[in-house]
Structure formats: C-alpha cells, structure tokens
C-alpha cells in the first residue's frame, strides 16, 4: 500500500508560496497523557526541520511543513482541509485524510520509545553532514571550566578563557540564539552545576521556548533540593558523565532516573576500568539506564568500544554519539572525534551545533579551537557566515 503521506509530499501541481520562515513551537498541555514539545523551524524555501523533544530531527518538504505547522497551531481538520485543498488542488477529503494520517504517525513517533522514524514512519531524517542549515540545531554552552576536584594540568582549557560571563550576559546569548532560530541549548563545562545561576539559566531558556539539557558529572544531582529546583525550572534532559568510583555519581543517576528525567550516561573506557566494563554496564542496566554515550581513553581501545556497544545493544540501550562531553581528564573529546568510524557518530560541528566557551567565544565544537567570533559581542550573522565558510573549506 502506497504511503499516503509520502504520496502527498511528492505532489507538485504548481509552485505554492511557502509559509513564512521562522520558528514555531508547541508544548503539550498538562492534561496530555505524554508530555512533549515540538519545534518547527521553517526555512525560506518552505522546507523545514521539525525537532521532537530534542531527540528526533525530521526534515520535511513544503507540504509536510504545512501539516506540521497546522498541527502546532492547533487548527482543526476542517480548517486544514479547506486551506490545503485550495493550495494544492486536492479534494477536501483527501487533504483531511492526509492531515489525519500525518498527525497519527507523528504522535506514534512521539509516544513510542526508541522508534526509528526512518524505517517505520518513512519520514526523512535530516543528515547533518550533508545539509546546509539556516541555523544550528543546538548550542553547547560551557558555563565554566571549573571542576569539583583538582584536575591534572590541561584537563580543561582554562588558559584560553580570561573570564566567565555574568548571568545577564548568558541570558543575552540565549536570546540571540533563540532569535536566530536555534531551538536547543545544552549547558556544559567543566562542571556546570558549580555555577550558582544554572537553574536560573535553565528557567530563562525554557521561558524563551528552548529545549534545555545539562551535561554534568552528577555533582549536585544527588542533592534532592537541587534536583527538584532544576526540574521545576523545566530541564528536559541530562547527561551524566560517569565516574564509577564516586558514590554521588551513582546516586545522581538513580535519583534522576526516578524523577522521569530523560537521562543519558556517558562512559569512558580506560586502562583502569576496562576489566570491569561488563560489571559497570550491568550496574547501569540494573538502574534502568536506556541511553548510553561512549568514548575511549586512546584509539588502541577501538575494538573494546565496539564490544561494549554490542553489549549495550543486547540490553536494549540506545547509543548516543552526537552529544558533547564535558572537559575532564577522563573524557578526551579529541580522541572521540577521531573515532568517527565507530558506530553512528555524527560530526555536525559548525553546522548542526556550535560551542560557546565561558567567555562567549564561539568554536565549531568542543575541542575544535577555531574561533568563529564571540556570541556576546559579535553579530550572529557574522558568526554563522564564518561557520559556513569553514564548512565549505573543509568539504
């Protein structure tokens, strides 16, 4: 049976003026059975990127964009049928059924855990390697390079950062990012929970409409008061960098998962823990961890990384390759970037995401020390042009 959505997406009866470019958002009401958030960023050509709960990115052509737009605007079936039948020369009943089918399939994607939209829903997921975007999908903000415990020299690049931005300066950056069409921000470090304004910044970003994440070693997420406050601020997801020797880290994983927060755990395979990796992985399984990020201490461990990945799949864990890892002596991001051939690693640096250092300087990604500008003092257009020029030169 021919997929009705795909059939509709491929209709081109006549050129149709696209919807206005911009970002449109929808938050499910409190009474909804499953909380979810949609961000629709319409490009000038009428195509769009639909981001679902910051975990699934779909690329929609002009017709699919219009269905998503009407869904976000909460237009009823009759309104959609009237509008689409005029614009695309189809019957009202055809337009109505296509919209219903689109809505049902999208809700299936929202409500089903670990569902692959490429193979099941037949949506085209955006390839961040090949597609040129009008703005990044995500901004990684390193609030501080400070860490809870003394680290080895060079574990964080503090020598490049002259000062840390103030709360109001970070708020200015978040506003600029939102106006530029960036829907997703991740607060990282160093250890971002050492910033006393982290909860305030999460709340500010949420009020703008952004999806928010935090990358932490769990340092304060084991504190009930802090966890409650940051959840109330609206935090959407968390990645905990596992230090298997720290009790507070395990406690943070357990408490965060119990709070229904979407949690990814980052595990670095090292010469010190490689003989206990199976034991560590089994402990994560017992805690019901469903999302895992992996890196290795050096490239000689690539085969072990593959083995751990296969073990994780056997436990029905999903593997995340495109989230940054906080600077720390245990997490050499430069080595992880060299391991692109392992698993499904996406290098969207400078296109799908950008990285902001504690003083506002913008890099393509953590570990890629090419200065694109300063997010606080430079015009966004200039920063983005520099990023796109870099991508073209490296293509």
C-alpha positions as CSV (number, residue, x, y, z in Angstrom):
1,X,0.0,0.0,0.0
2,X,1.4,3.4,-1.0
3,X,2.1,5.6,1.9
4,X,-0.4,8.4,1.8
5,X,1.9,10.9,3.5
6,X,4.7,10.3,1.1
7,X,2.4,10.4,-1.9
8,X,1.1,13.8,-0.6
9,X,4.7,15.1,0.0
10,X,5.6,14.4,-3.6
11,X,2.7,16.3,-5.2
12,X,3.8,19.3,-7.1
13,X,0.8,20.7,-9.0
14,X,2.1,24.3,-9.2
15,X,4.5,26.5,-7.3
16,X,3.0,27.4,-4.0
17,X,4.1,30.4,-1.9
18,X,5.8,28.8,1.2
19,X,4.8,29.7,4.7
20,X,6.7,32.4,6.5
21,X,10.1,31.4,7.6
22,X,10.5,31.3,11.4
23,X,10.3,29.1,14.5
24,X,7.0,27.8,15.7
25,X,6.6,25.8,19.0
26,X,4.1,23.7,20.8
27,X,4.0,22.4,24.3
28,X,1.6,19.6,25.2
29,X,-1.0,20.7,27.8
30,X,-0.6,19.5,31.4
31,X,-3.5,17.0,30.9
32,X,-1.8,15.3,28.0
33,X,-1.1,11.6,28.5
34,X,2.6,12.2,27.5
35,X,4.4,15.5,27.8
36,X,6.1,16.5,24.5
37,X,7.4,19.6,22.8
38,X,7.6,20.4,19.1
39,X,9.9,23.0,17.4
40,X,9.2,23.7,13.8
41,X,11.8,25.8,12.0
42,X,10.6,26.8,8.6
43,X,13.4,27.7,6.1
44,X,13.0,30.4,3.5
45,X,12.5,27.8,0.7
46,X,9.4,26.3,2.5
47,X,11.2,23.2,3.8
48,X,11.6,22.8,7.5
49,X,13.2,21.0,10.4
50,X,10.8,19.5,13.0
51,X,12.5,18.8,16.3
52,X,10.6,16.5,18.6
53,X,11.7,16.6,22.3
54,X,15.2,17.4,21.2
55,X,15.7,13.7,20.4
56,X,14.4,13.3,16.9
57,X,15.0,15.5,13.9
58,X,12.9,15.3,10.9
59,X,13.4,17.1,7.6
60,X,10.0,18.0,5.9
61,X,9.4,19.3,2.5
62,X,7.0,22.1,1.9
63,X,3.8,20.0,2.1
64,X,4.9,18.2,5.2
65,X,5.9,21.5,6.7
66,X,2.4,22.8,6.3
67,X,0.9,19.8,8.0
68,X,3.3,20.3,10.9
69,X,2.5,24.0,11.0
70,X,-1.2,23.4,11.2
71,X,-0.7,20.8,13.9
72,X,1.4,23.2,16.0
73,X,-1.2,25.9,15.6
74,X,-3.9,23.5,16.7
75,X,-6.0,24.1,13.6
76,X,-8.9,21.6,13.3
77,X,-9.3,19.1,10.5
78,X,-11.9,21.2,8.7
79,X,-9.6,24.3,8.7
80,X,-6.7,22.3,7.4
81,X,-8.8,20.6,4.7
82,X,-10.1,23.9,3.4
83,X,-6.6,25.5,3.4
84,X,-4.7,22.6,1.8
85,X,-7.3,21.7,-0.8
86,X,-7.0,25.3,-2.1
87,X,-3.3,25.4,-2.1
88,X,-2.5,22.0,-3.6
89,X,-5.6,21.4,-5.8
90,X,-6.8,18.2,-4.0
91,X,-10.2,17.4,-2.6
92,X,-11.0,18.5,0.9
93,X,-11.5,14.8,1.9
94,X,-8.0,13.9,0.5
95,X,-6.4,16.8,2.4
96,X,-8.3,15.9,5.6
97,X,-7.2,12.2,5.4
98,X,-3.6,13.2,4.7
99,X,-3.5,15.5,7.6
100,X,-5.1,12.9,9.9
101,X,-2.5,10.3,8.7
102,X,0.4,12.8,9.3
103,X,-0.9,13.6,12.8
104,X,-1.3,9.9,13.7
105,X,2.1,8.9,12.5
106,X,3.8,11.9,14.3
107,X,2.0,11.0,17.5
108,X,3.2,7.5,17.2
109,X,6.8,8.8,16.9
110,X,6.2,11.0,20.0
111,X,4.7,8.2,22.1
112,X,6.8,5.2,21.2
113,X,10.2,4.7,22.9
114,X,13.2,4.1,20.7
115,X,11.2,4.2,17.5
116,X,13.3,4.8,14.3
117,X,11.3,7.3,12.1
118,X,13.4,6.4,9.1
119,X,12.4,2.8,8.8
120,X,8.9,2.9,10.4
121,X,7.4,6.2,9.7
122,X,9.1,6.8,6.4
123,X,10.0,10.4,7.3
124,X,13.3,11.6,6.1
125,X,15.6,12.4,9.0
126,X,17.9,15.3,8.4
127,X,21.6,14.4,7.7
128,X,23.7,17.0,9.5
129,X,26.7,16.0,7.4
130,X,25.2,17.0,4.1
131,X,22.5,19.5,4.5
132,X,23.2,23.2,4.8
133,X,21.1,24.7,7.6
134,X,19.9,28.3,8.1
135,X,21.0,28.0,11.8
136,X,22.4,25.3,14.0
137,X,20.1,22.8,15.7
138,X,21.9,23.2,19.0
139,X,24.1,25.5,21.0
140,X,26.5,23.9,23.6
141,X,27.3,26.5,26.3
142,X,30.3,25.9,28.6
143,X,29.3,28.0,31.6
144,X,32.6,27.3,33.4
145,X,35.7,25.2,33.1
146,X,35.9,24.8,36.9
147,X,35.6,21.2,38.2
148,X,34.6,19.9,41.7
149,X,38.0,18.3,42.4
150,X,41.6,19.2,41.5
151,X,42.3,18.0,38.0
152,X,45.5,17.4,36.1
153,X,47.0,20.3,34.3
154,X,45.4,20.7,30.9
155,X,42.3,18.8,31.8
156,X,40.3,22.0,31.0
157,X,41.4,24.8,28.6
158,X,41.3,27.5,31.3
159,X,44.3,29.3,29.8
160,X,42.2,30.4,26.8
161,X,39.4,31.9,28.9
162,X,40.0,35.3,30.6
163,X,36.7,35.5,32.5
164,X,33.3,33.8,32.9
165,X,30.3,35.6,31.6
166,X,27.7,37.0,34.0
167,X,24.2,35.7,34.3
168,X,22.8,38.6,32.3
169,X,25.4,38.1,29.6
170,X,24.4,34.4,29.2
171,X,20.8,35.5,29.0
172,X,21.7,37.9,26.2
173,X,23.3,35.0,24.3
174,X,20.3,32.7,24.8
175,X,18.0,35.4,23.5
176,X,20.2,35.9,20.4
177,X,20.3,32.2,19.8
178,X,16.6,31.9,20.1
179,X,16.0,34.8,17.7
180,X,18.5,33.1,15.3
181,X,16.3,30.0,15.2
182,X,18.4,27.8,17.5
183,X,15.9,25.7,19.4
184,X,18.1,23.6,21.7
185,X,20.7,24.5,24.3
186,X,23.0,22.3,26.4
187,X,24.8,23.7,29.5
188,X,28.1,22.1,29.9
189,X,31.6,22.7,31.3
190,X,33.8,21.9,33.3
191,X,31.1,21.2,35.8
192,X,28.1,23.5,35.1
193,X,26.4,22.8,38.5
194,X,29.3,24.9,40.0
195,X,27.6,27.9,38.5
196,X,25.1,29.2,41.1
197,X,22.9,30.6,38.3
198,X,22.5,27.2,36.4
199,X,18.9,26.8,37.5
200,X,18.1,30.4,36.6
201,X,19.6,30.0,33.1
202,X,17.6,26.8,32.5
203,X,14.4,28.5,33.5
204,X,15.3,31.5,31.3
205,X,15.9,29.3,28.3
206,X,12.7,27.3,28.9
207,X,10.7,30.5,29.0
208,X,12.1,31.5,25.7
209,X,10.8,28.2,24.3
210,X,14.2,26.4,24.0
211,X,14.8,22.7,24.8
212,X,17.3,22.5,27.6
213,X,19.9,19.9,28.6
214,X,22.7,19.7,31.1
215,X,26.0,17.7,30.9
216,X,27.3,17.0,34.4
217,X,29.3,14.5,36.4
218,X,26.2,14.4,38.7
219,X,28.0,16.5,41.3
220,X,24.8,18.2,42.6
221,X,22.1,16.0,41.0
222,X,22.4,13.7,44.0
223,X,21.1,16.6,46.1
224,X,17.3,16.4,46.4
225,X,16.8,20.2,46.7
226,X,18.9,21.0,43.6
227,X,17.3,18.2,41.5
228,X,13.8,19.4,42.5
229,X,14.7,23.0,41.6
230,X,16.2,22.3,38.2
231,X,13.3,20.0,37.3
232,X,10.8,22.8,38.2
233,X,12.9,25.2,36.1
234,X,12.0,22.9,33.2
235,X,15.1,20.9,32.4
236,X,14.4,18.5,29.5
237,X,17.3,16.1,29.6
238,X,20.6,15.3,31.4
239,X,23.8,13.5,30.5
240,X,25.8,12.3,33.5
241,X,29.5,11.6,32.9
242,X,30.1,8.5,34.9
243,X,32.9,8.3,37.5
244,X,32.3,4.8,38.7
245,X,34.4,5.4,41.8
246,X,32.2,8.3,43.1
247,X,29.1,7.2,45.1
248,X,27.4,10.6,44.4
249,X,27.6,9.9,40.7
250,X,25.7,6.6,41.0
251,X,23.2,8.3,43.3
252,X,22.7,11.1,40.8
253,X,21.9,8.5,38.1
254,X,19.4,6.7,40.3
255,X,17.6,9.9,41.5
256,X,17.5,11.5,38.1
257,X,16.0,8.4,36.5
258,X,13.4,8.1,39.3
259,X,12.3,11.7,38.5
260,X,11.3,10.7,35.0
261,X,14.0,13.0,33.5
262,X,15.5,11.7,30.2
263,X,19.0,10.6,31.2
264,X,22.0,9.6,29.2
265,X,25.1,8.2,30.9
266,X,28.5,8.8,29.4
267,X,31.0,6.0,30.0
268,X,34.7,6.3,29.1
269,X,36.6,3.1,28.7
270,X,40.1,3.5,30.2
271,X,43.0,1.2,31.1
272,X,41.8,1.4,34.7
273,X,38.3,0.3,34.2
274,X,38.4,-1.9,31.1
275,X,38.4,-5.1,33.1
276,X,35.3,-4.1,34.9
277,X,33.3,-2.7,32.0
278,X,30.8,-5.6,31.9
279,X,30.2,-5.1,35.6
280,X,29.7,-1.4,35.2
281,X,27.4,-1.9,32.3
282,X,25.3,-4.4,34.2
283,X,25.0,-2.0,37.1
284,X,23.7,0.7,34.7
285,X,21.2,-1.9,33.3
286,X,20.0,-2.6,36.9
287,X,19.4,1.1,37.3
288,X,17.3,1.0,34.1
289,X,19.6,3.3,32.1
290,X,18.3,3.3,28.5
291,X,20.6,5.8,26.8
292,X,24.4,5.5,26.7
293,X,27.3,7.6,25.4
294,X,30.7,6.1,24.9
295,X,34.3,7.2,24.4
296,X,37.7,5.6,24.9
297,X,40.9,6.7,26.6
298,X,43.0,6.0,23.4
299,X,42.5,4.6,20.0
300,X,44.0,1.3,20.9
301,X,40.7,0.5,22.6
302,X,38.5,0.8,19.5
303,X,37.8,-2.9,19.4
304,X,36.7,-2.8,23.1
305,X,34.5,0.1,22.3
306,X,32.8,-1.9,19.6
307,X,32.3,-4.8,22.1
308,X,30.7,-2.5,24.7
309,X,28.4,-1.0,22.1
310,X,27.2,-4.5,21.1
311,X,26.6,-5.4,24.8
312,X,24.6,-2.2,25.2
313,X,22.5,-3.1,22.2
314,X,21.9,-6.5,23.7
315,X,20.5,-4.7,26.8
316,X,18.3,-2.6,24.5
317,X,20.2,0.6,25.2
318,X,20.3,3.3,22.6
319,X,23.8,4.7,21.8
320,X,24.3,8.5,21.6
321,X,27.3,9.8,19.6
322,X,26.5,13.4,18.9
323,X,26.4,15.0,22.4
324,X,29.5,16.8,23.7
325,X,31.4,15.5,26.7
326,X,32.4,18.0,29.5
327,X,36.2,18.6,29.6
328,X,37.7,16.3,32.1
329,X,40.8,14.1,32.3
330,X,38.6,11.1,31.8
331,X,36.9,12.3,28.6
332,X,39.3,13.2,25.8
333,X,36.9,14.6,23.3
334,X,39.6,15.0,20.7
335,X,40.1,11.2,20.7
336,X,36.4,10.7,20.4
337,X,36.3,12.9,17.4
338,X,38.9,10.8,15.7
339,X,36.7,7.7,16.2
340,X,34.1,8.7,13.6
341,X,34.1,5.3,12.0
342,X,32.8,3.7,15.2
343,X,29.0,3.3,15.4
344,X,26.7,6.1,14.2
345,X,28.9,9.1,15.0
346,X,27.6,12.4,13.6
347,X,30.1,15.2,13.2
348,X,27.8,18.2,12.8
349,X,30.4,20.6,14.2
350,X,30.0,24.2,12.9
351,X,26.7,23.3,11.2
352,X,24.3,21.3,13.3
353,X,25.8,22.6,16.5
354,X,28.2,25.3,17.8
355,X,30.1,25.5,21.1
356,X,30.3,28.6,23.3
357,X,33.2,28.9,25.8
358,X,32.8,30.5,29.2
359,X,33.8,34.0,27.9
360,X,31.4,33.8,24.9
361,X,33.9,32.8,22.2
362,X,32.3,30.5,19.6
363,X,34.0,27.3,18.3
364,X,32.6,24.8,15.8
365,X,32.6,22.2,18.6
366,X,34.4,21.4,21.8
367,X,38.0,20.5,21.1
368,X,37.9,22.3,17.7
369,X,39.8,25.5,18.6
370,X,38.9,27.6,15.5
371,X,37.5,31.0,16.7
372,X,34.3,31.9,14.8
373,X,33.6,35.0,16.8
374,X,32.1,36.0,20.2
375,X,28.4,35.3,20.8
376,X,28.0,38.2,23.2
377,X,29.8,40.9,21.3
378,X,29.7,39.9,17.6
379,X,26.7,39.9,15.3
380,X,25.1,36.5,14.8
381,X,25.2,36.8,11.0
382,X,28.9,37.2,11.1
383,X,29.4,34.2,13.3
384,X,27.2,32.0,11.2
385,X,28.9,33.1,8.0
386,X,32.3,32.2,9.5
387,X,31.0,28.8,10.4
388,X,29.5,28.2,7.0
389,X,32.7,29.3,5.3
390,X,34.7,26.9,7.4
391,X,32.4,24.0,6.4
392,X,32.7,24.9,2.8
393,X,36.5,24.9,3.0
394,X,36.5,21.5,4.7
395,X,34.1,20.0,2.3
